Amino acid sequence: MISSTVTERNCAKNVCVSHNYIGEVIIMIWTIAIILFVLWLLGFAVFNVAGGLIHLLLVLAVIAIAYQLITGRKVV
């Protein structure tokens, strides 16, 4: 009976840690690690493609401006 009261007091002070809680923390850490790894891999694929698209759009913008200057049309 004395040991149960000591355990109850320790659990009331948040000193008691159950095995279920530790398991949940480990699962949460692995979940966060996997999500960050997947986002890291997607970053390589997306930003490489986006970088190429940005350069393509810049080239098209320069061509459009040069065409406007050469033809002498007014922008509406």
PDB file of N, CA, C, O and CB in Angstrom:
ATOM      1  N   MET A   1       0.813  -1.188   0.000  1.00  0.00           N
ATOM      2  CA  MET A   1       0.000   0.000   0.000  1.00  0.00           C
ATOM      3  C   MET A   1       0.862   1.260   0.000  1.00  0.00           C
ATOM      4  O   MET A   1       0.511   2.257  -0.630  1.00  0.00           O
ATOM      5  CB  MET A   1      -0.928  -0.006   1.194  1.00  0.00           C
ATOM      6  N   ILE A   2       1.962   1.212   0.690  1.00  0.00           N
ATOM      7  CA  ILE A   2       2.831   2.387   0.718  1.00  0.00           C
ATOM      8  C   ILE A   2       3.435   2.631  -0.665  1.00  0.00           C
ATOM      9  O   ILE A   2       3.537   3.779  -1.097  1.00  0.00           O
ATOM     10  CB  ILE A   2       3.947   2.213   1.770  1.00  0.00           C
ATOM     11  N   SER A   3       3.834   1.570  -1.359  1.00  0.00           N
ATOM     12  CA  SER A   3       4.418   1.747  -2.680  1.00  0.00           C
ATOM     13  C   SER A   3       3.416   2.310  -3.674  1.00  0.00           C
ATOM     14  O   SER A   3       3.796   3.082  -4.554  1.00  0.00           O
ATOM     15  CB  SER A   3       4.961   0.433  -3.188  1.00  0.00           C
ATOM     16  N   SER A   4       2.138   1.939  -3.555  1.00  0.00           N
ATOM     17  CA  SER A   4       1.141   2.477  -4.486  1.00  0.00           C
ATOM     18  C   SER A   4       0.926   3.964  -4.247  1.00  0.00           C
ATOM     19  O   SER A   4       0.717   4.718  -5.197  1.00  0.00           O
ATOM     20  CB  SER A   4      -0.191   1.724  -4.348  1.00  0.00           C
ATOM     21  N   THR A   5       0.976   4.403  -2.966  1.00  0.00           N
ATOM     22  CA  THR A   5       0.797   5.830  -2.713  1.00  0.00           C
ATOM     23  C   THR A   5       1.991   6.624  -3.217  1.00  0.00           C
ATOM     24  O   THR A   5       1.822   7.738  -3.712  1.00  0.00           O
ATOM     25  CB  THR A   5       0.587   6.088  -1.221  1.00  0.00           C
ATOM     26  N   VAL A   6       3.186   6.077  -3.103  1.00  0.00           N
ATOM     27  CA  VAL A   6       4.370   6.767  -3.618  1.00  0.00           C
ATOM     28  C   VAL A   6       4.287   6.879  -5.127  1.00  0.00           C
ATOM     29  O   VAL A   6       4.611   7.923  -5.692  1.00  0.00           O
ATOM     30  CB  VAL A   6       5.660   6.033  -3.205  1.00  0.00           C
ATOM     31  N   THR A   7       3.852   5.801  -5.792  1.00  0.00           N
ATOM     32  CA  THR A   7       3.709   5.820  -7.240  1.00  0.00           C
ATOM     33  C   THR A   7       2.642   6.822  -7.670  1.00  0.00           C
ATOM     34  O   THR A   7       2.830   7.550  -8.646  1.00  0.00           O
ATOM     35  CB  THR A   7       3.364   4.425  -7.758  1.00  0.00           C
ATOM     36  N   GLU A   8       1.530   6.862  -6.950  1.00  0.00           N
ATOM     37  CA  GLU A   8       0.475   7.818  -7.294  1.00  0.00           C
ATOM     38  C   GLU A   8       0.968   9.251  -7.132  1.00  0.00           C
ATOM     39  O   GLU A   8       0.645  10.112  -7.950  1.00  0.00           O
ATOM     40  CB  GLU A   8      -0.768   7.586  -6.422  1.00  0.00           C
ATOM     41  N   ARG A   9       1.754   9.517  -6.074  1.00  0.00           N
ATOM     42  CA  ARG A   9       2.279  10.873  -5.891  1.00  0.00           C
ATOM     43  C   ARG A   9       3.249  11.240  -7.007  1.00  0.00           C
ATOM     44  O   ARG A   9       3.211  12.363  -7.510  1.00  0.00           O
ATOM     45  CB  ARG A   9       2.973  11.000  -4.529  1.00  0.00           C
ATOM     46  N   ASN A  10       4.113  10.315  -7.399  1.00  0.00           N
ATOM     47  CA  ASN A  10       5.060  10.596  -8.474  1.00  0.00           C
ATOM     48  C   ASN A  10       4.336  10.818  -9.799  1.00  0.00           C
ATOM     49  O   ASN A  10       4.720  11.693 -10.575  1.00  0.00           O
ATOM     50  CB  ASN A  10       6.066   9.452  -8.609  1.00  0.00           C
ATOM     51  N   CYS A  11       3.298  10.039 -10.061  1.00  0.00           N
ATOM     52  CA  CYS A  11       2.541  10.220 -11.305  1.00  0.00           C
ATOM     53  C   CYS A  11       1.795  11.549 -11.296  1.00  0.00           C
ATOM     54  O   CYS A  11       1.622  12.178 -12.340  1.00  0.00           O
ATOM     55  CB  CYS A  11       1.549   9.059 -11.510  1.00  0.00           C
ATOM     56  N   ALA A  12       1.357  11.971 -10.123  1.00  0.00           N
ATOM     57  CA  ALA A  12       0.658  13.257 -10.026  1.00  0.00           C
ATOM     58  C   ALA A  12       1.605  14.406 -10.332  1.00  0.00           C
ATOM     59  O   ALA A  12       1.165  15.456 -10.801  1.00  0.00           O
ATOM     60  CB  ALA A  12       0.042  13.437  -8.628  1.00  0.00           C
ATOM     61  N   LYS A  13       2.893  14.229 -10.075  1.00  0.00           N
ATOM     62  CA  LYS A  13       3.884  15.275 -10.349  1.00  0.00           C
ATOM     63  C   LYS A  13       4.486  15.129 -11.742  1.00  0.00           C
ATOM     64  O   LYS A  13       5.486  15.780 -12.043  1.00  0.00           O
ATOM     65  CB  LYS A  13       4.994  15.240  -9.299  1.00  0.00           C
ATOM     66  N   ASN A  14       3.920  14.313 -12.577  1.00  0.00           N
ATOM     67  CA  ASN A  14       4.381  14.049 -13.948  1.00  0.00           C
ATOM     68  C   ASN A  14       5.781  13.436 -13.988  1.00  0.00           C
ATOM     69  O   ASN A  14       6.516  13.625 -14.957  1.00  0.00           O
ATOM     70  CB  ASN A  14       4.370  15.339 -14.757  1.00  0.00           C
ATOM     71  N   VAL A  15       6.146  12.708 -12.946  1.00  0.00           N
ATOM     72  CA  VAL A  15       7.423  12.018 -12.916  1.00  0.00           C
ATOM     73  C   VAL A  15       7.265  10.629 -13.510  1.00  0.00           C
ATOM     74  O   VAL A  15       8.207  10.074 -14.076  1.00  0.00           O
ATOM     75  CB  VAL A  15       7.970  11.938 -11.480  1.00  0.00           C
ATOM     76  N   CYS A  16       6.077  10.075 -13.378  1.00  0.00           N
ATOM     77  CA  CYS A  16       5.801   8.718 -13.853  1.00  0.00           C
ATOM     78  C   CYS A  16       5.726   8.718 -15.380  1.00  0.00           C
ATOM     79  O   CYS A  16       5.002   9.522 -15.968  1.00  0.00           O
ATOM     80  CB  CYS A  16       4.477   8.173 -13.238  1.00  0.00           C
ATOM     81  N   VAL A  17       6.471   7.822 -16.018  1.00  0.00           N
ATOM     82  CA  VAL A  17       6.455   7.695 -17.472  1.00  0.00           C
ATOM     83  C   VAL A  17       6.128   6.251 -17.802  1.00  0.00           C
ATOM     84  O   VAL A  17       6.856   5.338 -17.413  1.00  0.00           O
ATOM     85  CB  VAL A  17       7.821   8.129 -18.108  1.00  0.00           C
ATOM     86  N   SER A  18       5.045   6.047 -18.513  1.00  0.00           N
ATOM     87  CA  SER A  18       4.660   4.681 -18.856  1.00  0.00           C
ATOM     88  C   SER A  18       5.337   4.260 -20.155  1.00  0.00           C
ATOM     89  O   SER A  18       5.808   5.097 -20.925  1.00  0.00           O
ATOM     90  CB  SER A  18       3.125   4.560 -18.983  1.00  0.00           C
ATOM     91  N   HIS A  19       5.379   2.956 -20.385  1.00  0.00           N
ATOM     92  CA  HIS A  19       5.981   2.432 -21.607  1.00  0.00           C
ATOM     93  C   HIS A  19       5.145   2.818 -22.824  1.00  0.00           C
ATOM     94  O   HIS A  19       5.688   3.004 -23.913  1.00  0.00           O
ATOM     95  CB  HIS A  19       6.128   0.905 -21.522  1.00  0.00           C
ATOM     96  N   ASN A  20       3.845   2.939 -22.652  1.00  0.00           N
ATOM     97  CA  ASN A  20       2.968   3.321 -23.756  1.00  0.00           C
ATOM     98  C   ASN A  20       3.299   4.740 -24.218  1.00  0.00           C
ATOM     99  O   ASN A  20       3.314   5.017 -25.417  1.00  0.00           O
ATOM    100  CB  ASN A  20       1.481   3.221 -23.335  1.00  0.00           C
ATOM    101  N   TYR A  21       3.564   5.634 -23.270  1.00  0.00           N
ATOM    102  CA  TYR A  21       3.902   7.014 -23.605  1.00  0.00           C
ATOM    103  C   TYR A  21       5.214   7.077 -24.380  1.00  0.00           C
ATOM    104  O   TYR A  21       5.321   7.809 -25.364  1.00  0.00           O
ATOM    105  CB  TYR A  21       3.996   7.867 -22.333  1.00  0.00           C
ATOM    106  N   ILE A  22       6.209   6.315 -23.940  1.00  0.00           N
ATOM    107  CA  ILE A  22       7.498   6.290 -24.628  1.00  0.00           C
ATOM    108  C   ILE A  22       7.331   5.756 -26.049  1.00  0.00           C
ATOM    109  O   ILE A  22       7.953   6.266 -26.981  1.00  0.00           O
ATOM    110  CB  ILE A  22       8.513   5.430 -23.847  1.00  0.00           C
ATOM    111  N   GLY A  23       6.501   4.737 -26.215  1.00  0.00           N
ATOM    112  CA  GLY A  23       6.229   4.197 -27.545  1.00  0.00           C
ATOM    113  C   GLY A  23       5.573   5.219 -28.451  1.00  0.00           C
ATOM    114  O   GLY A  23       5.897   5.303 -29.636  1.00  0.00           O
ATOM    115  N   GLU A  24       4.653   5.995 -27.902  1.00  0.00           N
ATOM    116  CA  GLU A  24       3.983   7.036 -28.693  1.00  0.00           C
ATOM    117  C   GLU A  24       4.970   8.119 -29.114  1.00  0.00           C
ATOM    118  O   GLU A  24       4.898   8.620 -30.236  1.00  0.00           O
ATOM    119  CB  GLU A  24       2.824   7.662 -27.892  1.00  0.00           C
ATOM    120  N   VAL A  25       5.886   8.480 -28.230  1.00  0.00           N
ATOM    121  CA  VAL A  25       6.891   9.499 -28.554  1.00  0.00           C
ATOM    122  C   VAL A  25       7.807   8.998 -29.667  1.00  0.00           C
ATOM    123  O   VAL A  25       8.135   9.747 -30.588  1.00  0.00           O
ATOM    124  CB  VAL A  25       7.722   9.870 -27.299  1.00  0.00           C
ATOM    125  N   ILE A  26       8.219   7.738 -29.584  1.00  0.00           N
ATOM    126  CA  ILE A  26       9.087   7.176 -30.621  1.00  0.00           C
ATOM    127  C   ILE A  26       8.368   7.137 -31.961  1.00  0.00           C
ATOM    128  O   ILE A  26       8.966   7.458 -32.988  1.00  0.00           O
ATOM    129  CB  ILE A  26       9.555   5.766 -30.231  1.00  0.00           C
ATOM    130  N   ILE A  27       7.104   6.751 -31.970  1.00  0.00           N
ATOM    131  CA  ILE A  27       6.327   6.738 -33.223  1.00  0.00           C
ATOM    132  C   ILE A  27       6.203   8.150 -33.785  1.00  0.00           C
ATOM    133  O   ILE A  27       6.316   8.350 -34.994  1.00  0.00           O
ATOM    134  CB  ILE A  27       4.918   6.130 -32.991  1.00  0.00           C
ATOM    135  N   MET A  28       5.970   9.131 -32.911  1.00  0.00           N
ATOM    136  CA  MET A  28       5.840  10.515 -33.368  1.00  0.00           C
ATOM    137  C   MET A  28       7.155  11.018 -33.970  1.00  0.00           C
ATOM    138  O   MET A  28       7.144  11.692 -35.000  1.00  0.00           O
ATOM    139  CB  MET A  28       5.406  11.425 -32.202  1.00  0.00           C
ATOM    140  N   ILE A  29       8.279  10.698 -33.338  1.00  0.00           N
ATOM    141  CA  ILE A  29       9.574  11.139 -33.853  1.00  0.00           C
ATOM    142  C   ILE A  29       9.854  10.500 -35.212  1.00  0.00           C
ATOM    143  O   ILE A  29      10.339  11.173 -36.121  1.00  0.00           O
ATOM    144  CB  ILE A  29      10.698  10.794 -32.857  1.00  0.00           C
ATOM    145  N   TRP A  30       9.552   9.200 -35.361  1.00  0.00           N
ATOM    146  CA  TRP A  30       9.751   8.535 -36.655  1.00  0.00           C
ATOM    147  C   TRP A  30       8.839   9.122 -37.727  1.00  0.00           C
ATOM    148  O   TRP A  30       9.244   9.266 -38.881  1.00  0.00           O
ATOM    149  CB  TRP A  30       9.500   7.026 -36.526  1.00  0.00           C
ATOM    150  N   THR A  31       7.618   9.457 -37.350  1.00  0.00           N
ATOM    151  CA  THR A  31       6.681  10.063 -38.316  1.00  0.00           C
ATOM    152  C   THR A  31       7.210  11.407 -38.796  1.00  0.00           C
ATOM    153  O   THR A  31       7.186  11.694 -39.993  1.00  0.00           O
ATOM    154  CB  THR A  31       5.277  10.241 -37.686  1.00  0.00           C
ATOM    155  N   ILE A  32       7.685  12.228 -37.872  1.00  0.00           N
ATOM    156  CA  ILE A  32       8.234  13.536 -38.241  1.00  0.00           C
ATOM    157  C   ILE A  32       9.470  13.364 -39.126  1.00  0.00           C
ATOM    158  O   ILE A  32       9.640  14.095 -40.102  1.00  0.00           O
ATOM    159  CB  ILE A  32       8.588  14.354 -36.976  1.00  0.00           C
ATOM    160  N   ALA A  33      10.330  12.403 -38.788  1.00  0.00           N
ATOM    161  CA  ALA A  33      11.538  12.171 -39.578  1.00  0.00           C
ATOM    162  C   ALA A  33      11.187  11.731 -40.999  1.00  0.00           C
ATOM    163  O   ALA A  33      11.810  12.188 -41.957  1.00  0.00           O
ATOM    164  CB  ALA A  33      12.425  11.116 -38.902  1.00  0.00           C
ATOM    165  N   ILE A  34      10.205  10.857 -41.143  1.00  0.00           N
ATOM    166  CA  ILE A  34       9.805  10.383 -42.476  1.00  0.00           C
ATOM    167  C   ILE A  34       9.189  11.515 -43.288  1.00  0.00           C
ATOM    168  O   ILE A  34       9.472  11.649 -44.478  1.00  0.00           O
ATOM    169  CB  ILE A  34       8.807   9.212 -42.362  1.00  0.00           C
ATOM    170  N   ILE A  35       8.347  12.332 -42.652  1.00  0.00           N
ATOM    171  CA  ILE A  35       7.723  13.457 -43.361  1.00  0.00           C
ATOM    172  C   ILE A  35       8.792  14.442 -43.833  1.00  0.00           C
ATOM    173  O   ILE A  35       8.737  14.912 -44.970  1.00  0.00           O
ATOM    174  CB  ILE A  35       6.694  14.176 -42.451  1.00  0.00           C
ATOM    175  N   LEU A  36       9.761  14.757 -42.977  1.00  0.00           N
ATOM    176  CA  LEU A  36      10.832  15.678 -43.369  1.00  0.00           C
ATOM    177  C   LEU A  36      11.686  15.107 -44.492  1.00  0.00           C
ATOM    178  O   LEU A  36      12.113  15.845 -45.380  1.00  0.00           O
ATOM    179  CB  LEU A  36      11.711  16.004 -42.169  1.00  0.00           C
ATOM    180  N   PHE A  37      11.940  13.794 -44.463  1.00  0.00           N
ATOM    181  CA  PHE A  37      12.728  13.161 -45.515  1.00  0.00           C
ATOM    182  C   PHE A  37      11.996  13.213 -46.852  1.00  0.00           C
ATOM    183  O   PHE A  37      12.606  13.494 -47.884  1.00  0.00           O
ATOM    184  CB  PHE A  37      13.046  11.710 -45.143  1.00  0.00           C
ATOM    185  N   VAL A  38      10.695  12.945 -46.838  1.00  0.00           N
ATOM    186  CA  VAL A  38       9.907  12.992 -48.073  1.00  0.00           C
ATOM    187  C   VAL A  38       9.865  14.416 -48.622  1.00  0.00           C
ATOM    188  O   VAL A  38       9.996  14.619 -49.829  1.00  0.00           O
ATOM    189  CB  VAL A  38       8.472  12.470 -47.824  1.00  0.00           C
ATOM    190  N   LEU A  39       9.683  15.403 -47.743  1.00  0.00           N
ATOM    191  CA  LEU A  39       9.676  16.795 -48.199  1.00  0.00           C
ATOM    192  C   LEU A  39      11.037  17.213 -48.748  1.00  0.00           C
ATOM    193  O   LEU A  39      11.114  17.985 -49.703  1.00  0.00           O
ATOM    194  CB  LEU A  39       9.271  17.723 -47.055  1.00  0.00           C
ATOM    195  N   TRP A  40      12.111  16.701 -48.142  1.00  0.00           N
ATOM    196  CA  TRP A  40      13.462  16.978 -48.632  1.00  0.00           C
ATOM    197  C   TRP A  40      13.654  16.418 -50.035  1.00  0.00           C
ATOM    198  O   TRP A  40      14.220  17.089 -50.898  1.00  0.00           O
ATOM    199  CB  TRP A  40      14.512  16.388 -47.680  1.00  0.00           C
ATOM    200  N   LEU A  41      13.184  15.184 -50.271  1.00  0.00           N
ATOM    201  CA  LEU A  41      13.285  14.588 -51.607  1.00  0.00           C
ATOM    202  C   LEU A  41      12.433  15.344 -52.621  1.00  0.00           C
ATOM    203  O   LEU A  41      12.860  15.560 -53.755  1.00  0.00           O
ATOM    204  CB  LEU A  41      12.862  13.118 -51.567  1.00  0.00           C
ATOM    205  N   LEU A  42      11.231  15.745 -52.216  1.00  0.00           N
ATOM    206  CA  LEU A  42      10.374  16.519 -53.122  1.00  0.00           C
ATOM    207  C   LEU A  42      11.001  17.871 -53.447  1.00  0.00           C
ATOM    208  O   LEU A  42      10.826  18.389 -54.550  1.00  0.00           O
ATOM    209  CB  LEU A  42       8.980  16.721 -52.502  1.00  0.00           C
ATOM    210  N   GLY A  43      11.720  18.436 -52.504  1.00  0.00           N
ATOM    211  CA  GLY A  43      12.379  19.721 -52.741  1.00  0.00           C
ATOM    212  C   GLY A  43      13.385  19.642 -53.868  1.00  0.00           C
ATOM    213  O   GLY A  43      13.496  20.571 -54.668  1.00  0.00           O
ATOM    214  N   PHE A  44      14.126  18.538 -53.942  1.00  0.00           N
ATOM    215  CA  PHE A  44      15.076  18.379 -55.044  1.00  0.00           C
ATOM    216  C   PHE A  44      14.353  18.327 -56.381  1.00  0.00           C
ATOM    217  O   PHE A  44      14.772  18.988 -57.332  1.00  0.00           O
ATOM    218  CB  PHE A  44      15.915  17.112 -54.853  1.00  0.00           C
ATOM    219  N   ALA A  45      13.285  17.561 -56.470  1.00  0.00           N
ATOM    220  CA  ALA A  45      12.570  17.393 -57.738  1.00  0.00           C
ATOM    221  C   ALA A  45      11.835  18.665 -58.138  1.00  0.00           C
ATOM    222  O   ALA A  45      11.916  19.092 -59.289  1.00  0.00           O
ATOM    223  CB  ALA A  45      11.583  16.234 -57.640  1.00  0.00           C
ATOM    224  N   VAL A  46      11.123  19.268 -57.201  1.00  0.00           N
ATOM    225  CA  VAL A  46      10.284  20.428 -57.516  1.00  0.00           C
ATOM    226  C   VAL A  46      11.139  21.642 -57.843  1.00  0.00           C
ATOM    227  O   VAL A  46      10.868  22.337 -58.822  1.00  0.00           O
ATOM    228  CB  VAL A  46       9.345  20.748 -56.347  1.00  0.00           C
ATOM    229  N   PHE A  47      12.160  21.909 -57.049  1.00  0.00           N
ATOM    230  CA  PHE A  47      12.927  23.123 -57.282  1.00  0.00           C
ATOM    231  C   PHE A  47      13.818  23.014 -58.510  1.00  0.00           C
ATOM    232  O   PHE A  47      14.121  24.031 -59.134  1.00  0.00           O
ATOM    233  CB  PHE A  47      13.765  23.444 -56.072  1.00  0.00           C
ATOM    234  N   ASN A  48      14.246  21.815 -58.874  1.00  0.00           N
ATOM    235  CA  ASN A  48      14.997  21.677 -60.120  1.00  0.00           C
ATOM    236  C   ASN A  48      14.104  21.975 -61.308  1.00  0.00           C
ATOM    237  O   ASN A  48      14.525  22.654 -62.245  1.00  0.00           O
ATOM    238  CB  ASN A  48      15.595  20.267 -60.244  1.00  0.00           C
ATOM    239  N   VAL A  49      12.880  21.478 -61.284  1.00  0.00           N
ATOM    240  CA  VAL A  49      11.929  21.750 -62.373  1.00  0.00           C
ATOM    241  C   VAL A  49      11.515  23.213 -62.351  1.00  0.00           C
ATOM    242  O   VAL A  49      11.439  23.852 -63.400  1.00  0.00           O
ATOM    243  CB  VAL A  49      10.681  20.838 -62.259  1.00  0.00           C
ATOM    244  N   ALA A  50      11.247  23.745 -61.171  1.00  0.00           N
ATOM    245  CA  ALA A  50      10.810  25.142 -61.064  1.00  0.00           C
ATOM    246  C   ALA A  50      11.912  26.089 -61.518  1.00  0.00           C
ATOM    247  O   ALA A  50      11.628  27.119 -62.129  1.00  0.00           O
ATOM    248  CB  ALA A  50      10.395  25.471 -59.620  1.00  0.00           C
ATOM    249  N   GLY A  51      13.165  25.752 -61.227  1.00  0.00           N
ATOM    250  CA  GLY A  51      14.273  26.594 -61.670  1.00  0.00           C
ATOM    251  C   GLY A  51      14.336  26.674 -63.185  1.00  0.00           C
ATOM    252  O   GLY A  51      14.556  27.748 -63.746  1.00  0.00           O
ATOM    253  N   GLY A  52      14.142  25.538 -63.852  1.00  0.00           N
ATOM    254  CA  GLY A  52      14.120  25.521 -65.313  1.00  0.00           C
ATOM    255  C   GLY A  52      12.940  26.304 -65.872  1.00  0.00           C
ATOM    256  O   GLY A  52      13.080  27.016 -66.866  1.00  0.00           O
ATOM    257  N   LEU A  53      11.773  26.175 -65.232  1.00  0.00           N
ATOM    258  CA  LEU A  53      10.594  26.913 -65.694  1.00  0.00           C
ATOM    259  C   LEU A  53      10.763  28.419 -65.510  1.00  0.00           C
ATOM    260  O   LEU A  53      10.330  29.203 -66.356  1.00  0.00           O
ATOM    261  CB  LEU A  53       9.348  26.438 -64.947  1.00  0.00           C
ATOM    262  N   ILE A  54      11.383  28.819 -64.420  1.00  0.00           N
ATOM    263  CA  ILE A  54      11.614  30.249 -64.195  1.00  0.00           C
ATOM    264  C   ILE A  54      12.540  30.816 -65.265  1.00  0.00           C
ATOM    265  O   ILE A  54      12.304  31.916 -65.764  1.00  0.00           O
ATOM    266  CB  ILE A  54      12.212  30.489 -62.794  1.00  0.00           C
ATOM    267  N   HIS A  55      13.591  30.079 -65.625  1.00  0.00           N
ATOM    268  CA  HIS A  55      14.486  30.546 -66.688  1.00  0.00           C
ATOM    269  C   HIS A  55      13.761  30.610 -68.027  1.00  0.00           C
ATOM    270  O   HIS A  55      13.965  31.542 -68.805  1.00  0.00           O
ATOM    271  CB  HIS A  55      15.712  29.630 -66.797  1.00  0.00           C
ATOM    272  N   LEU A  56      12.927  29.634 -68.292  1.00  0.00           N
ATOM    273  CA  LEU A  56      12.148  29.636 -69.535  1.00  0.00           C
ATOM    274  C   LEU A  56      11.214  30.836 -69.582  1.00  0.00           C
ATOM    275  O   LEU A  56      11.103  31.494 -70.617  1.00  0.00           O
ATOM    276  CB  LEU A  56      11.341  28.333 -69.673  1.00  0.00           C
ATOM    277  N   LEU A  57      10.541  31.129 -68.473  1.00  0.00           N
ATOM    278  CA  LEU A  57       9.646  32.291 -68.432  1.00  0.00           C
ATOM    279  C   LEU A  57      10.419  33.603 -68.585  1.00  0.00           C
ATOM    280  O   LEU A  57       9.933  34.536 -69.225  1.00  0.00           O
ATOM    281  CB  LEU A  57       8.854  32.302 -67.119  1.00  0.00           C
ATOM    282  N   LEU A  58      11.608  33.679 -68.006  1.00  0.00           N
ATOM    283  CA  LEU A  58      12.419  34.889 -68.176  1.00  0.00           C
ATOM    284  C   LEU A  58      12.835  35.084 -69.630  1.00  0.00           C
ATOM    285  O   LEU A  58      12.813  36.209 -70.130  1.00  0.00           O
ATOM    286  CB  LEU A  58      13.660  34.824 -67.285  1.00  0.00           C
ATOM    287  N   VAL A  59      13.211  34.016 -70.310  1.00  0.00           N
ATOM    288  CA  VAL A  59      13.576  34.100 -71.727  1.00  0.00           C
ATOM    289  C   VAL A  59      12.382  34.534 -72.556  1.00  0.00           C
ATOM    290  O   VAL A  59      12.515  35.380 -73.441  1.00  0.00           O
ATOM    291  CB  VAL A  59      14.111  32.749 -72.234  1.00  0.00           C
ATOM    292  N   LEU A  60      11.201  33.957 -72.275  1.00  0.00           N
ATOM    293  CA  LEU A  60       9.988  34.356 -73.012  1.00  0.00           C
ATOM    294  C   LEU A  60       9.643  35.823 -72.748  1.00  0.00           C
ATOM    295  O   LEU A  60       9.196  36.520 -73.659  1.00  0.00           O
ATOM    296  CB  LEU A  60       8.793  33.456 -72.617  1.00  0.00           C
ATOM    297  N   ALA A  61       9.843  36.301 -71.519  1.00  0.00           N
ATOM    298  CA  ALA A  61       9.565  37.704 -71.210  1.00  0.00           C
ATOM    299  C   ALA A  61      10.509  38.628 -71.967  1.00  0.00           C
ATOM    300  O   ALA A  61      10.084  39.661 -72.485  1.00  0.00           O
ATOM    301  CB  ALA A  61       9.683  37.954 -69.704  1.00  0.00           C
ATOM    302  N   VAL A  62      11.784  38.264 -72.035  1.00  0.00           N
ATOM    303  CA  VAL A  62      12.756  39.087 -72.779  1.00  0.00           C
ATOM    304  C   VAL A  62      12.408  39.095 -74.260  1.00  0.00           C
ATOM    305  O   VAL A  62      12.498  40.135 -74.911  1.00  0.00           O
ATOM    306  CB  VAL A  62      14.202  38.561 -72.573  1.00  0.00           C
ATOM    307  N   ILE A  63      12.011  37.947 -74.797  1.00  0.00           N
ATOM    308  CA  ILE A  63      11.612  37.889 -76.213  1.00  0.00           C
ATOM    309  C   ILE A  63      10.383  38.761 -76.453  1.00  0.00           C
ATOM    310  O   ILE A  63      10.321  39.467 -77.459  1.00  0.00           O
ATOM    311  CB  ILE A  63      11.324  36.427 -76.644  1.00  0.00           C
ATOM    312  N   ALA A  64       9.401  38.724 -75.546  1.00  0.00           N
ATOM    313  CA  ALA A  64       8.182  39.532 -75.701  1.00  0.00           C
ATOM    314  C   ALA A  64       8.510  41.021 -75.643  1.00  0.00           C
ATOM    315  O   ALA A  64       7.958  41.803 -76.417  1.00  0.00           O
ATOM    316  CB  ALA A  64       7.151  39.174 -74.609  1.00  0.00           C
ATOM    317  N   ILE A  65       9.396  41.421 -74.741  1.00  0.00           N
ATOM    318  CA  ILE A  65       9.773  42.836 -74.648  1.00  0.00           C
ATOM    319  C   ILE A  65      10.536  43.266 -75.897  1.00  0.00           C
ATOM    320  O   ILE A  65      10.299  44.352 -76.426  1.00  0.00           O
ATOM    321  CB  ILE A  65      10.628  43.091 -73.383  1.00  0.00           C
ATOM    322  N   ALA A  66      11.448  42.425 -76.370  1.00  0.00           N
ATOM    323  CA  ALA A  66      12.200  42.755 -77.588  1.00  0.00           C
ATOM    324  C   ALA A  66      11.251  42.858 -78.780  1.00  0.00           C
ATOM    325  O   ALA A  66      11.414  43.744 -79.619  1.00  0.00           O
ATOM    326  CB  ALA A  66      13.297  41.690 -77.862  1.00  0.00           C
ATOM    327  N   TYR A  67      10.274  41.978 -78.869  1.00  0.00           N
ATOM    328  CA  TYR A  67       9.296  42.025 -79.969  1.00  0.00           C
ATOM    329  C   TYR A  67       8.490  43.322 -79.909  1.00  0.00           C
ATOM    330  O   TYR A  67       8.243  43.958 -80.934  1.00  0.00           O
ATOM    331  CB  TYR A  67       8.344  40.800 -79.908  1.00  0.00           C
ATOM    332  N   GLN A  68       8.081  43.707 -78.691  1.00  0.00           N
ATOM    333  CA  GLN A  68       7.334  44.955 -78.526  1.00  0.00           C
ATOM    334  C   GLN A  68       8.183  46.156 -78.972  1.00  0.00           C
ATOM    335  O   GLN A  68       7.665  47.067 -79.619  1.00  0.00           O
ATOM    336  CB  GLN A  68       6.891  45.128 -77.051  1.00  0.00           C
ATOM    337  N   LEU A  69       9.450  46.166 -78.641  1.00  0.00           N
ATOM    338  CA  LEU A  69      10.334  47.280 -78.999  1.00  0.00           C
ATOM    339  C   LEU A  69      10.599  47.315 -80.507  1.00  0.00           C
ATOM    340  O   LEU A  69      10.641  48.386 -81.113  1.00  0.00           O
ATOM    341  CB  LEU A  69      11.665  47.173 -78.233  1.00  0.00           C
ATOM    342  N   ILE A  70      10.775  46.147 -81.099  1.00  0.00           N
ATOM    343  CA  ILE A  70      11.089  46.098 -82.529  1.00  0.00           C
ATOM    344  C   ILE A  70       9.876  46.484 -83.375  1.00  0.00           C
ATOM    345  O   ILE A  70      10.024  47.250 -84.328  1.00  0.00           O
ATOM    346  CB  ILE A  70      11.576  44.696 -82.919  1.00  0.00           C
ATOM    347  N   THR A  71       8.693  45.982 -83.058  1.00  0.00           N
ATOM    348  CA  THR A  71       7.516  46.250 -83.873  1.00  0.00           C
ATOM    349  C   THR A  71       6.949  47.643 -83.602  1.00  0.00           C
ATOM    350  O   THR A  71       6.233  48.185 -84.443  1.00  0.00           O
ATOM    351  CB  THR A  71       6.451  45.194 -83.616  1.00  0.00           C
ATOM    352  N   GLY A  72       7.250  48.220 -82.466  1.00  0.00           N
ATOM    353  CA  GLY A  72       6.780  49.557 -82.165  1.00  0.00           C
ATOM    354  C   GLY A  72       5.324  49.617 -81.772  1.00  0.00           C
ATOM    355  O   GLY A  72       4.741  50.700 -81.789  1.00  0.00           O
ATOM    356  N   ARG A  73       4.721  48.523 -81.425  1.00  0.00           N
ATOM    357  CA  ARG A  73       3.311  48.543 -80.991  1.00  0.00           C
ATOM    358  C   ARG A  73       3.209  49.122 -79.600  1.00  0.00           C
ATOM    359  O   ARG A  73       4.102  48.967 -78.768  1.00  0.00           O
ATOM    360  CB  ARG A  73       2.695  47.125 -81.022  1.00  0.00           C
ATOM    361  N   LYS A  74       2.079  49.803 -79.368  1.00  0.00           N
ATOM    362  CA  LYS A  74       1.816  50.338 -78.033  1.00  0.00           C
ATOM    363  C   LYS A  74       1.172  49.255 -77.181  1.00  0.00           C
ATOM    364  O   LYS A  74       0.352  48.465 -77.649  1.00  0.00           O
ATOM    365  CB  LYS A  74       0.907  51.598 -78.102  1.00  0.00           C
ATOM    366  N   VAL A  75       1.561  49.246 -75.947  1.00  0.00           N
ATOM    367  CA  VAL A  75       0.979  48.278 -75.012  1.00  0.00           C
ATOM    368  C   VAL A  75      -0.361  48.817 -74.546  1.00  0.00           C
ATOM    369  O   VAL A  75      -0.466  49.980 -74.159  1.00  0.00           O
ATOM    370  CB  VAL A  75       1.930  48.010 -73.795  1.00  0.00           C
ATOM    371  N   VAL A  76      -1.385  47.976 -74.581  1.00  0.00           N
ATOM    372  CA  VAL A  76      -2.724  48.411 -74.196  1.00  0.00           C
ATOM    373  C   VAL A  76      -2.925  48.285 -72.732  1.00  0.00           C
ATOM    374  O   VAL A  76      -4.001  48.607 -72.227  1.00  0.00           O
ATOM    375  CB  VAL A  76      -3.775  47.630 -74.918  1.00  0.00           C
TER     376      VAL A  76
END
